[in-house]
Amino acid sequence: MEKNPRFTLAKINLYLIAAGFIITLTGFFLMSGSTTVVEFNPDIFSQRRITVGPMISFFGFLFIIFAILYKPKSK
């Protein structure tokens, strides 16, 4: 693993942070829905928006924390 004095994190850390960011965005995408202000939409209480989306976003944030703290093994 080559060390670059300009960056604090290694390249693998940056890839892991990017993966965590994608996981978090996926969770936010699952929580989103249509924007109908005129009529009530019962789909806002769906399992995907209430449970699945927030859990995936939470795990994405946890993965980002792990990615920042991950220390690659040196050779």
HTML snippet that shows the backbone in 3Dmol.js (N, CA, C, O; Angstrom):
<script src="https://3Dmol.org/build/3Dmol-min.js"></script>
<div id="view" style="width:600px;height:400px;position:relative"></div>
<script>
const pdb = `
ATOM      1  N   MET A   1       0.848  -1.172   0.000  1.00  0.00           N
ATOM      2  CA  MET A   1       0.000   0.000   0.000  1.00  0.00           C
ATOM      3  C   MET A   1       0.893   1.234   0.000  1.00  0.00           C
ATOM      4  O   MET A   1       1.717   1.421   0.895  1.00  0.00           O
ATOM      5  N   GLU A   2       0.721   2.050  -0.989  1.00  0.00           N
ATOM      6  CA  GLU A   2       1.538   3.246  -1.059  1.00  0.00           C
ATOM      7  C   GLU A   2       0.921   4.352  -0.212  1.00  0.00           C
ATOM      8  O   GLU A   2      -0.298   4.514  -0.155  1.00  0.00           O
ATOM      9  N   LYS A   3       1.779   5.088   0.428  1.00  0.00           N
ATOM     10  CA  LYS A   3       1.335   6.191   1.280  1.00  0.00           C
ATOM     11  C   LYS A   3       1.505   7.494   0.518  1.00  0.00           C
ATOM     12  O   LYS A   3       2.557   7.758  -0.063  1.00  0.00           O
ATOM     13  N   ASN A   4       0.474   8.288   0.531  1.00  0.00           N
ATOM     14  CA  ASN A   4       0.530   9.602  -0.071  1.00  0.00           C
ATOM     15  C   ASN A   4       0.456  10.621   1.060  1.00  0.00           C
ATOM     16  O   ASN A   4      -0.534  10.643   1.791  1.00  0.00           O
ATOM     17  N   PRO A   5       1.458  11.451   1.224  1.00  0.00           N
ATOM     18  CA  PRO A   5       1.452  12.379   2.356  1.00  0.00           C
ATOM     19  C   PRO A   5       0.364  13.448   2.277  1.00  0.00           C
ATOM     20  O   PRO A   5       0.091  14.114   3.275  1.00  0.00           O
ATOM     21  N   ARG A   6      -0.265  13.626   1.105  1.00  0.00           N
ATOM     22  CA  ARG A   6      -1.318  14.625   0.978  1.00  0.00           C
ATOM     23  C   ARG A   6      -2.633  14.161   1.588  1.00  0.00           C
ATOM     24  O   ARG A   6      -3.418  14.985   2.058  1.00  0.00           O
ATOM     25  N   PHE A   7      -2.890  12.846   1.589  1.00  0.00           N
ATOM     26  CA  PHE A   7      -4.170  12.327   2.041  1.00  0.00           C
ATOM     27  C   PHE A   7      -4.010  11.577   3.353  1.00  0.00           C
ATOM     28  O   PHE A   7      -3.040  10.846   3.553  1.00  0.00           O
ATOM     29  N   THR A   8      -4.965  11.767   4.232  1.00  0.00           N
ATOM     30  CA  THR A   8      -4.952  11.053   5.506  1.00  0.00           C
ATOM     31  C   THR A   8      -5.469   9.635   5.329  1.00  0.00           C
ATOM     32  O   THR A   8      -4.965   8.705   5.958  1.00  0.00           O
ATOM     33  N   LEU A   9      -6.467   9.467   4.480  1.00  0.00           N
ATOM     34  CA  LEU A   9      -7.083   8.159   4.277  1.00  0.00           C
ATOM     35  C   LEU A   9      -6.465   7.461   3.064  1.00  0.00           C
ATOM     36  O   LEU A   9      -6.046   8.107   2.104  1.00  0.00           O
ATOM     37  N   ALA A  10      -6.417   6.141   3.128  1.00  0.00           N
ATOM     38  CA  ALA A  10      -5.907   5.353   2.004  1.00  0.00           C
ATOM     39  C   ALA A  10      -6.971   5.265   0.909  1.00  0.00           C
ATOM     40  O   ALA A  10      -8.120   5.660   1.106  1.00  0.00           O
ATOM     41  N   LYS A  11      -6.570   4.750  -0.225  1.00  0.00           N
ATOM     42  CA  LYS A  11      -7.478   4.639  -1.355  1.00  0.00           C
ATOM     43  C   LYS A  11      -8.650   3.707  -1.050  1.00  0.00           C
ATOM     44  O   LYS A  11      -9.776   3.966  -1.476  1.00  0.00           O
ATOM     45  N   ILE A  12      -8.391   2.624  -0.316  1.00  0.00           N
ATOM     46  CA  ILE A  12      -9.463   1.686   0.031  1.00  0.00           C
ATOM     47  C   ILE A  12     -10.506   2.359   0.911  1.00  0.00           C
ATOM     48  O   ILE A  12     -11.695   2.060   0.802  1.00  0.00           O
ATOM     49  N   ASN A  13     -10.069   3.270   1.787  1.00  0.00           N
ATOM     50  CA  ASN A  13     -11.010   4.004   2.626  1.00  0.00           C
ATOM     51  C   ASN A  13     -11.941   4.871   1.774  1.00  0.00           C
ATOM     52  O   ASN A  13     -13.140   4.957   2.037  1.00  0.00           O
ATOM     53  N   LEU A  14     -11.379   5.501   0.770  1.00  0.00           N
ATOM     54  CA  LEU A  14     -12.197   6.352  -0.092  1.00  0.00           C
ATOM     55  C   LEU A  14     -13.210   5.532  -0.882  1.00  0.00           C
ATOM     56  O   LEU A  14     -14.343   5.970  -1.077  1.00  0.00           O
ATOM     57  N   TYR A  15     -12.808   4.339  -1.340  1.00  0.00           N
ATOM     58  CA  TYR A  15     -13.748   3.464  -2.036  1.00  0.00           C
ATOM     59  C   TYR A  15     -14.856   2.992  -1.100  1.00  0.00           C
ATOM     60  O   TYR A  15     -16.019   2.920  -1.496  1.00  0.00           O
ATOM     61  N   LEU A  16     -14.496   2.671   0.137  1.00  0.00           N
ATOM     62  CA  LEU A  16     -15.505   2.233   1.098  1.00  0.00           C
ATOM     63  C   LEU A  16     -16.459   3.376   1.458  1.00  0.00           C
ATOM     64  O   LEU A  16     -17.656   3.146   1.629  1.00  0.00           O
ATOM     65  N   ILE A  17     -15.950   4.585   1.572  1.00  0.00           N
ATOM     66  CA  ILE A  17     -16.809   5.739   1.847  1.00  0.00           C
ATOM     67  C   ILE A  17     -17.771   5.970   0.687  1.00  0.00           C
ATOM     68  O   ILE A  17     -18.944   6.276   0.905  1.00  0.00           O
ATOM     69  N   ALA A  18     -17.287   5.827  -0.540  1.00  0.00           N
ATOM     70  CA  ALA A  18     -18.156   5.978  -1.711  1.00  0.00           C
ATOM     71  C   ALA A  18     -19.248   4.908  -1.720  1.00  0.00           C
ATOM     72  O   ALA A  18     -20.398   5.196  -2.051  1.00  0.00           O
ATOM     73  N   ALA A  19     -18.893   3.678  -1.358  1.00  0.00           N
ATOM     74  CA  ALA A  19     -19.898   2.611  -1.297  1.00  0.00           C
ATOM     75  C   ALA A  19     -20.937   2.912  -0.216  1.00  0.00           C
ATOM     76  O   ALA A  19     -22.129   2.693  -0.432  1.00  0.00           O
ATOM     77  N   GLY A  20     -20.504   3.405   0.931  1.00  0.00           N
ATOM     78  CA  GLY A  20     -21.437   3.776   1.988  1.00  0.00           C
ATOM     79  C   GLY A  20     -22.343   4.914   1.568  1.00  0.00           C
ATOM     80  O   GLY A  20     -23.519   4.940   1.931  1.00  0.00           O
ATOM     81  N   PHE A  21     -21.809   5.853   0.811  1.00  0.00           N
ATOM     82  CA  PHE A  21     -22.610   6.962   0.303  1.00  0.00           C
ATOM     83  C   PHE A  21     -23.685   6.458  -0.649  1.00  0.00           C
ATOM     84  O   PHE A  21     -24.817   6.941  -0.623  1.00  0.00           O
ATOM     85  N   ILE A  22     -23.336   5.494  -1.485  1.00  0.00           N
ATOM     86  CA  ILE A  22     -24.314   4.918  -2.417  1.00  0.00           C
ATOM     87  C   ILE A  22     -25.394   4.157  -1.655  1.00  0.00           C
ATOM     88  O   ILE A  22     -26.570   4.236  -2.010  1.00  0.00           O
ATOM     89  N   ILE A  23     -25.009   3.419  -0.610  1.00  0.00           N
ATOM     90  CA  ILE A  23     -25.984   2.704   0.220  1.00  0.00           C
ATOM     91  C   ILE A  23     -26.933   3.692   0.884  1.00  0.00           C
ATOM     92  O   ILE A  23     -28.142   3.461   0.928  1.00  0.00           O
ATOM     93  N   THR A  24     -26.391   4.792   1.401  1.00  0.00           N
ATOM     94  CA  THR A  24     -27.223   5.804   2.054  1.00  0.00           C
ATOM     95  C   THR A  24     -28.183   6.447   1.061  1.00  0.00           C
ATOM     96  O   THR A  24     -29.358   6.643   1.371  1.00  0.00           O
ATOM     97  N   LEU A  25     -27.695   6.773  -0.120  1.00  0.00           N
ATOM     98  CA  LEU A  25     -28.575   7.357  -1.138  1.00  0.00           C
ATOM     99  C   LEU A  25     -29.667   6.384  -1.561  1.00  0.00           C
ATOM    100  O   LEU A  25     -30.788   6.803  -1.851  1.00  0.00           O
ATOM    101  N   THR A  26     -29.357   5.098  -1.599  1.00  0.00           N
ATOM    102  CA  THR A  26     -30.371   4.096  -1.927  1.00  0.00           C
ATOM    103  C   THR A  26     -31.479   4.101  -0.881  1.00  0.00           C
ATOM    104  O   THR A  26     -32.658   4.014  -1.226  1.00  0.00           O
ATOM    105  N   GLY A  27     -31.113   4.200   0.390  1.00  0.00           N
ATOM    106  CA  GLY A  27     -32.113   4.269   1.455  1.00  0.00           C
ATOM    107  C   GLY A  27     -32.978   5.510   1.335  1.00  0.00           C
ATOM    108  O   GLY A  27     -34.193   5.441   1.524  1.00  0.00           O
ATOM    109  N   PHE A  28     -32.361   6.651   1.022  1.00  0.00           N
ATOM    110  CA  PHE A  28     -33.148   7.875   0.851  1.00  0.00           C
ATOM    111  C   PHE A  28     -34.067   7.769  -0.369  1.00  0.00           C
ATOM    112  O   PHE A  28     -35.192   8.267  -0.347  1.00  0.00           O
ATOM    113  N   PHE A  29     -33.588   7.123  -1.422  1.00  0.00           N
ATOM    114  CA  PHE A  29     -34.424   6.924  -2.604  1.00  0.00           C
ATOM    115  C   PHE A  29     -35.635   6.058  -2.269  1.00  0.00           C
ATOM    116  O   PHE A  29     -36.738   6.318  -2.747  1.00  0.00           O
ATOM    117  N   LEU A  30     -35.429   5.023  -1.443  1.00  0.00           N
ATOM    118  CA  LEU A  30     -36.547   4.161  -1.055  1.00  0.00           C
ATOM    119  C   LEU A  30     -37.557   4.893  -0.174  1.00  0.00           C
ATOM    120  O   LEU A  30     -38.740   4.552  -0.182  1.00  0.00           O
ATOM    121  N   MET A  31     -37.111   5.884   0.579  1.00  0.00           N
ATOM    122  CA  MET A  31     -38.032   6.660   1.418  1.00  0.00           C
ATOM    123  C   MET A  31     -38.809   7.703   0.632  1.00  0.00           C
ATOM    124  O   MET A  31     -39.855   8.165   1.086  1.00  0.00           O
ATOM    125  N   SER A  32     -38.317   8.076  -0.528  1.00  0.00           N
ATOM    126  CA  SER A  32     -38.976   9.137  -1.293  1.00  0.00           C
ATOM    127  C   SER A  32     -40.239   8.601  -1.950  1.00  0.00           C
ATOM    128  O   SER A  32     -40.462   7.393  -2.026  1.00  0.00           O
ATOM    129  N   GLY A  33     -41.042   9.516  -2.411  1.00  0.00           N
ATOM    130  CA  GLY A  33     -42.281   9.124  -3.078  1.00  0.00           C
ATOM    131  C   GLY A  33     -42.845  10.290  -3.856  1.00  0.00           C
ATOM    132  O   GLY A  33     -42.162  11.280  -4.119  1.00  0.00           O
ATOM    133  N   SER A  34     -44.096  10.151  -4.217  1.00  0.00           N
ATOM    134  CA  SER A  34     -44.736  11.209  -4.988  1.00  0.00           C
ATOM    135  C   SER A  34     -45.074  12.389  -4.088  1.00  0.00           C
ATOM    136  O   SER A  34     -45.229  12.239  -2.876  1.00  0.00           O
ATOM    137  N   THR A  35     -45.183  13.542  -4.687  1.00  0.00           N
ATOM    138  CA  THR A  35     -45.485  14.755  -3.937  1.00  0.00           C
ATOM    139  C   THR A  35     -46.876  15.243  -4.306  1.00  0.00           C
ATOM    140  O   THR A  35     -47.026  16.209  -5.053  1.00  0.00           O
ATOM    141  N   THR A  36     -47.878  14.577  -3.784  1.00  0.00           N
ATOM    142  CA  THR A  36     -49.258  15.001  -4.024  1.00  0.00           C
ATOM    143  C   THR A  36     -49.745  15.756  -2.803  1.00  0.00           C
ATOM    144  O   THR A  36     -49.938  15.170  -1.738  1.00  0.00           O
ATOM    145  N   VAL A  37     -49.938  17.032  -2.954  1.00  0.00           N
ATOM    146  CA  VAL A  37     -50.379  17.879  -1.856  1.00  0.00           C
ATOM    147  C   VAL A  37     -51.904  17.932  -1.809  1.00  0.00           C
ATOM    148  O   VAL A  37     -52.483  18.161  -0.747  1.00  0.00           O
ATOM    149  N   VAL A  38     -52.551  17.724  -2.942  1.00  0.00           N
ATOM    150  CA  VAL A  38     -53.990  17.910  -3.050  1.00  0.00           C
ATOM    151  C   VAL A  38     -54.771  16.800  -2.337  1.00  0.00           C
ATOM    152  O   VAL A  38     -55.741  17.088  -1.636  1.00  0.00           O
ATOM    153  N   GLU A  39     -54.373  15.564  -2.500  1.00  0.00           N
ATOM    154  CA  GLU A  39     -55.133  14.456  -1.937  1.00  0.00           C
ATOM    155  C   GLU A  39     -54.250  13.600  -1.037  1.00  0.00           C
ATOM    156  O   GLU A  39     -53.026  13.593  -1.166  1.00  0.00           O
ATOM    157  N   PHE A  40     -54.889  12.885  -0.134  1.00  0.00           N
ATOM    158  CA  PHE A  40     -54.178  12.006   0.786  1.00  0.00           C
ATOM    159  C   PHE A  40     -53.732  10.756   0.048  1.00  0.00           C
ATOM    160  O   PHE A  40     -54.503  10.156  -0.701  1.00  0.00           O
ATOM    161  N   ASN A  41     -52.490  10.370   0.262  1.00  0.00           N
ATOM    162  CA  ASN A  41     -51.943   9.180  -0.374  1.00  0.00           C
ATOM    163  C   ASN A  41     -51.569   8.187   0.719  1.00  0.00           C
ATOM    164  O   ASN A  41     -50.607   8.428   1.449  1.00  0.00           O
ATOM    165  N   PRO A  42     -52.294   7.077   0.859  1.00  0.00           N
ATOM    166  CA  PRO A  42     -51.978   6.114   1.927  1.00  0.00           C
ATOM    167  C   PRO A  42     -50.658   5.376   1.715  1.00  0.00           C
ATOM    168  O   PRO A  42     -50.205   4.655   2.604  1.00  0.00           O
ATOM    169  N   ASP A  43     -50.042   5.547   0.555  1.00  0.00           N
ATOM    170  CA  ASP A  43     -48.770   4.885   0.282  1.00  0.00           C
ATOM    171  C   ASP A  43     -47.630   5.466   1.130  1.00  0.00           C
ATOM    172  O   ASP A  43     -46.550   4.878   1.193  1.00  0.00           O
ATOM    173  N   ILE A  44     -47.859   6.611   1.779  1.00  0.00           N
ATOM    174  CA  ILE A  44     -46.798   7.183   2.617  1.00  0.00           C
ATOM    175  C   ILE A  44     -46.535   6.324   3.845  1.00  0.00           C
ATOM    176  O   ILE A  44     -45.494   6.472   4.486  1.00  0.00           O
ATOM    177  N   PHE A  45     -47.449   5.438   4.183  1.00  0.00           N
ATOM    178  CA  PHE A  45     -47.277   4.557   5.328  1.00  0.00           C
ATOM    179  C   PHE A  45     -46.857   3.146   4.915  1.00  0.00           C
ATOM    180  O   PHE A  45     -47.069   2.200   5.673  1.00  0.00           O
ATOM    181  N   SER A  46     -46.274   2.990   3.744  1.00  0.00           N
ATOM    182  CA  SER A  46     -45.874   1.667   3.274  1.00  0.00           C
ATOM    183  C   SER A  46     -44.645   1.167   4.035  1.00  0.00           C
ATOM    184  O   SER A  46     -43.890   1.949   4.614  1.00  0.00           O
ATOM    185  N   GLN A  47     -44.470  -0.130   4.019  1.00  0.00           N
ATOM    186  CA  GLN A  47     -43.343  -0.771   4.701  1.00  0.00           C
ATOM    187  C   GLN A  47     -42.009  -0.282   4.155  1.00  0.00           C
ATOM    188  O   GLN A  47     -41.045  -0.131   4.905  1.00  0.00           O
ATOM    189  N   ARG A  48     -41.956  -0.039   2.866  1.00  0.00           N
ATOM    190  CA  ARG A  48     -40.716   0.408   2.224  1.00  0.00           C
ATOM    191  C   ARG A  48     -40.289   1.774   2.739  1.00  0.00           C
ATOM    192  O   ARG A  48     -39.105   1.999   2.991  1.00  0.00           O
ATOM    193  N   ARG A  49     -41.247   2.694   2.898  1.00  0.00           N
ATOM    194  CA  ARG A  49     -40.911   4.060   3.323  1.00  0.00           C
ATOM    195  C   ARG A  49     -40.703   4.175   4.826  1.00  0.00           C
ATOM    196  O   ARG A  49     -39.901   4.994   5.275  1.00  0.00           O
ATOM    197  N   ILE A  50     -41.400   3.382   5.600  1.00  0.00           N
ATOM    198  CA  ILE A  50     -41.340   3.515   7.055  1.00  0.00           C
ATOM    199  C   ILE A  50     -40.192   2.704   7.657  1.00  0.00           C
ATOM    200  O   ILE A  50     -39.551   3.158   8.605  1.00  0.00           O
ATOM    201  N   THR A  51     -39.923   1.510   7.119  1.00  0.00           N
ATOM    202  CA  THR A  51     -38.965   0.606   7.758  1.00  0.00           C
ATOM    203  C   THR A  51     -37.723   0.352   6.914  1.00  0.00           C
ATOM    204  O   THR A  51     -36.602   0.534   7.390  1.00  0.00           O
ATOM    205  N   VAL A  52     -37.907  -0.060   5.686  1.00  0.00           N
ATOM    206  CA  VAL A  52     -36.785  -0.510   4.865  1.00  0.00           C
ATOM    207  C   VAL A  52     -35.849   0.647   4.502  1.00  0.00           C
ATOM    208  O   VAL A  52     -34.634   0.527   4.661  1.00  0.00           O
ATOM    209  N   GLY A  53     -36.391   1.745   4.025  1.00  0.00           N
ATOM    210  CA  GLY A  53     -35.567   2.880   3.638  1.00  0.00           C
ATOM    211  C   GLY A  53     -34.731   3.446   4.774  1.00  0.00           C
ATOM    212  O   GLY A  53     -33.526   3.635   4.603  1.00  0.00           O
ATOM    213  N   PRO A  54     -35.338   3.727   5.949  1.00  0.00           N
ATOM    214  CA  PRO A  54     -34.517   4.229   7.060  1.00  0.00           C
ATOM    215  C   PRO A  54     -33.466   3.234   7.550  1.00  0.00           C
ATOM    216  O   PRO A  54     -32.373   3.640   7.944  1.00  0.00           O
ATOM    217  N   MET A  55     -33.781   1.938   7.529  1.00  0.00           N
ATOM    218  CA  MET A  55     -32.779   0.947   7.958  1.00  0.00           C
ATOM    219  C   MET A  55     -31.599   0.915   7.005  1.00  0.00           C
ATOM    220  O   MET A  55     -30.452   0.841   7.447  1.00  0.00           O
ATOM    221  N   ILE A  56     -31.857   0.968   5.719  1.00  0.00           N
ATOM    222  CA  ILE A  56     -30.765   0.950   4.741  1.00  0.00           C
ATOM    223  C   ILE A  56     -29.931   2.218   4.865  1.00  0.00           C
ATOM    224  O   ILE A  56     -28.705   2.158   4.775  1.00  0.00           O
ATOM    225  N   SER A  57     -30.575   3.366   5.071  1.00  0.00           N
ATOM    226  CA  SER A  57     -29.824   4.612   5.261  1.00  0.00           C
ATOM    227  C   SER A  57     -28.977   4.551   6.522  1.00  0.00           C
ATOM    228  O   SER A  57     -27.824   4.983   6.516  1.00  0.00           O
ATOM    229  N   PHE A  58     -29.532   4.023   7.595  1.00  0.00           N
ATOM    230  CA  PHE A  58     -28.795   3.894   8.849  1.00  0.00           C
ATOM    231  C   PHE A  58     -27.568   3.003   8.678  1.00  0.00           C
ATOM    232  O   PHE A  58     -26.483   3.342   9.150  1.00  0.00           O
ATOM    233  N   PHE A  59     -27.736   1.857   8.000  1.00  0.00           N
ATOM    234  CA  PHE A  59     -26.595   0.974   7.768  1.00  0.00           C
ATOM    235  C   PHE A  59     -25.574   1.633   6.846  1.00  0.00           C
ATOM    236  O   PHE A  59     -24.375   1.385   6.976  1.00  0.00           O
ATOM    237  N   GLY A  60     -26.034   2.466   5.918  1.00  0.00           N
ATOM    238  CA  GLY A  60     -25.101   3.217   5.074  1.00  0.00           C
ATOM    239  C   GLY A  60     -24.259   4.180   5.889  1.00  0.00           C
ATOM    240  O   GLY A  60     -23.054   4.292   5.668  1.00  0.00           O
ATOM    241  N   PHE A  61     -24.894   4.888   6.843  1.00  0.00           N
ATOM    242  CA  PHE A  61     -24.140   5.798   7.713  1.00  0.00           C
ATOM    243  C   PHE A  61     -23.158   5.025   8.596  1.00  0.00           C
ATOM    244  O   PHE A  61     -22.027   5.466   8.801  1.00  0.00           O
ATOM    245  N   LEU A  62     -23.585   3.883   9.113  1.00  0.00           N
ATOM    246  CA  LEU A  62     -22.676   3.055   9.913  1.00  0.00           C
ATOM    247  C   LEU A  62     -21.502   2.564   9.073  1.00  0.00           C
ATOM    248  O   LEU A  62     -20.370   2.509   9.554  1.00  0.00           O
ATOM    249  N   PHE A  63     -21.769   2.209   7.826  1.00  0.00           N
ATOM    250  CA  PHE A  63     -20.717   1.743   6.937  1.00  0.00           C
ATOM    251  C   PHE A  63     -19.724   2.865   6.635  1.00  0.00           C
ATOM    252  O   PHE A  63     -18.526   2.611   6.514  1.00  0.00           O
ATOM    253  N   ILE A  64     -20.210   4.102   6.513  1.00  0.00           N
ATOM    254  CA  ILE A  64     -19.309   5.238   6.289  1.00  0.00           C
ATOM    255  C   ILE A  64     -18.400   5.433   7.501  1.00  0.00           C
ATOM    256  O   ILE A  64     -17.207   5.695   7.345  1.00  0.00           O
ATOM    257  N   ILE A  65     -18.955   5.306   8.704  1.00  0.00           N
ATOM    258  CA  ILE A  65     -18.134   5.421   9.912  1.00  0.00           C
ATOM    259  C   ILE A  65     -17.078   4.321   9.936  1.00  0.00           C
ATOM    260  O   ILE A  65     -15.916   4.576  10.254  1.00  0.00           O
ATOM    261  N   PHE A  66     -17.489   3.088   9.596  1.00  0.00           N
ATOM    262  CA  PHE A  66     -16.534   1.979   9.521  1.00  0.00           C
ATOM    263  C   PHE A  66     -15.449   2.270   8.484  1.00  0.00           C
ATOM    264  O   PHE A  66     -14.272   1.995   8.715  1.00  0.00           O
ATOM    265  N   ALA A  67     -15.855   2.830   7.335  1.00  0.00           N
ATOM    266  CA  ALA A  67     -14.896   3.110   6.261  1.00  0.00           C
ATOM    267  C   ALA A  67     -13.871   4.153   6.683  1.00  0.00           C
ATOM    268  O   ALA A  67     -12.711   4.077   6.278  1.00  0.00           O
ATOM    269  N   ILE A  68     -14.279   5.118   7.485  1.00  0.00           N
ATOM    270  CA  ILE A  68     -13.341   6.132   7.944  1.00  0.00           C
ATOM    271  C   ILE A  68     -12.364   5.536   8.957  1.00  0.00           C
ATOM    272  O   ILE A  68     -11.180   5.872   8.953  1.00  0.00           O
ATOM    273  N   LEU A  69     -12.856   4.657   9.817  1.00  0.00           N
ATOM    274  CA  LEU A  69     -12.018   4.097  10.870  1.00  0.00           C
ATOM    275  C   LEU A  69     -11.198   2.883  10.421  1.00  0.00           C
ATOM    276  O   LEU A  69     -10.311   2.439  11.150  1.00  0.00           O
ATOM    277  N   TYR A  70     -11.480   2.343   9.235  1.00  0.00           N
ATOM    278  CA  TYR A  70     -10.798   1.138   8.761  1.00  0.00           C
ATOM    279  C   TYR A  70      -9.323   1.414   8.543  1.00  0.00           C
ATOM    280  O   TYR A  70      -8.943   2.389   7.894  1.00  0.00           O
ATOM    281  N   LYS A  71      -8.502   0.539   9.095  1.00  0.00           N
ATOM    282  CA  LYS A  71      -7.041   0.649   8.947  1.00  0.00           C
ATOM    283  C   LYS A  71      -6.569  -0.499   8.055  1.00  0.00           C
ATOM    284  O   LYS A  71      -6.623  -1.652   8.484  1.00  0.00           O
ATOM    285  N   PRO A  72      -6.112  -0.229   6.834  1.00  0.00           N
ATOM    286  CA  PRO A  72      -5.656  -1.309   5.949  1.00  0.00           C
ATOM    287  C   PRO A  72      -4.413  -1.993   6.540  1.00  0.00           C
ATOM    288  O   PRO A  72      -3.572  -1.368   7.185  1.00  0.00           O
ATOM    289  N   LYS A  73      -4.343  -3.281   6.292  1.00  0.00           N
ATOM    290  CA  LYS A  73      -3.163  -4.044   6.758  1.00  0.00           C
ATOM    291  C   LYS A  73      -1.964  -3.657   5.915  1.00  0.00           C
ATOM    292  O   LYS A  73      -2.053  -3.584   4.690  1.00  0.00           O
ATOM    293  N   SER A  74      -0.847  -3.411   6.574  1.00  0.00           N
ATOM    294  CA  SER A  74       0.366  -3.079   5.840  1.00  0.00           C
ATOM    295  C   SER A  74       1.123  -4.362   5.512  1.00  0.00           C
ATOM    296  O   SER A  74       1.015  -5.352   6.236  1.00  0.00           O
ATOM    297  N   LYS A  75       1.885  -4.344   4.427  1.00  0.00           N
ATOM    298  CA  LYS A  75       2.592  -5.547   3.990  1.00  0.00           C
ATOM    299  C   LYS A  75       3.877  -5.734   4.765  1.00  0.00           C
ATOM    300  O   LYS A  75       4.605  -6.699   4.531  1.00  0.00           O
TER     301      LYS A  75
END
`;
const viewer = $3Dmol.createViewer("view");
viewer.addModel(pdb, "pdb");
viewer.setStyle({}, {cartoon: {color: "spectrum"}});
viewer.zoomTo();
viewer.render();
</script>
